[in-house]
Amino acid sequence: MEKLTSLQGPVLKINGELVLVIPLAAGGNELIDCSRGISDVQGDFLRIVIPEWLAGMLRIDEGDLVCVDNSDGKLHVQPSNPRPVH
């Protein structure tokens, strides 16, 4: 049984991409397997790229807080305070 890891942090914009930068020591190491293909390890951090289509579906942008977890062995990203639909 895999350990459930749940973290919250801000969405950053780096080189035009929306990303989550998670310290490995704070739980990022538990998210590596479930985020393969959209993430890479850079030094002591796991960098997860949020594709534009997903950011649009979740209604998140730079500076928004999101929650990430690895429930069911999959990466789940949810906005902490979803933006209202206009």
Order of alpha helices (4+ residues) and beta strands (2+ residues): beta-beta-beta-beta-beta-alpha-beta-beta
